[in-house]
Amino acid sequence: MRDIAVFSGSAHPELAAEICGHLGVDLSPSRLTRFANDCLEVQLQANCRERDVFLIQPLVPPVQEHLVELLLMLDAARGASAARTTVVLPHYAYARSDKKDAPRISIGGRLVADLMVAAGASRVLAMTLHSPQVHGFFSVPVDHLHALRELAAHFSQHDLSNTVVVSPDLGNAKEAAHFARILGLPVAAGAKQRFADDRVQISTVIGDVAGRDVIVLDDEIAKGSTVIELLDKLRERGAGSIRVACTHGLFSSGALERLQAFDDVLEIVATNTVPIPAEKSVPKLRVLSIAPAMAEAMRRINVGESVSTLFEAP
């Protein structure tokens, strides 16, 4: 077992501290400086030589600032002779840029993955990437975790005898089916077409939702356009109460307030892969911690145990 050194960027230090608490190690200090010309400088203020270094930094707004900070941390760890440097990426924002679906656009998910590797990443520990192919954008090993166990443990406290899991689109249907299997529930999916970042159309819902309670499962909710469009279709199909769940609760542009306002939405469940400021919180919001799972995965990486077995469905 190699000595561990864990550092946090400025994106989500609360999550990093919680992970370190579960690991039983101290969060190593770092210093971020901004020069007069607006350039950033990062200093890792603990010994990294021949240590197993973990850098925790979700890519959340301001995404570009946090990305550059992470790249500088990687370069600093490599320059300090770290034995191995693992990027702990609870949220990879550029994962949504995973295909070339219009002329002359970049595939940002692959480009940013290359930047991390070029800066010194030895491996990546990620949580709920937007699509399976993003895993393959990295040329270093990737441990791809999900939060389905944490979400399932929460929802299993409710009466689910008349409940169906609904994916907002067919792209997320496999993840929703996995979640439904854990809970022993049927699954349905919306038929979605996206026209812009905040403009989608769901033509129908594939599956039986009439007279049934619903758990809507998505990987990420930003503006909430897709979920709100889906709720309209569920009501048209005669669905009962609705619970909304996601891994990454970005909740931009008043999304939480809009979801909170619907009487048939009983709760909104997210994890703490991204920070949710107190001023954004609403009474229906429940935030689950993924720190224990991330900490256990980091421990297994450090000692060379299997990570995939930890996240197999029960």
Disulfide bonds with the S-S distance in Angstrom:
none
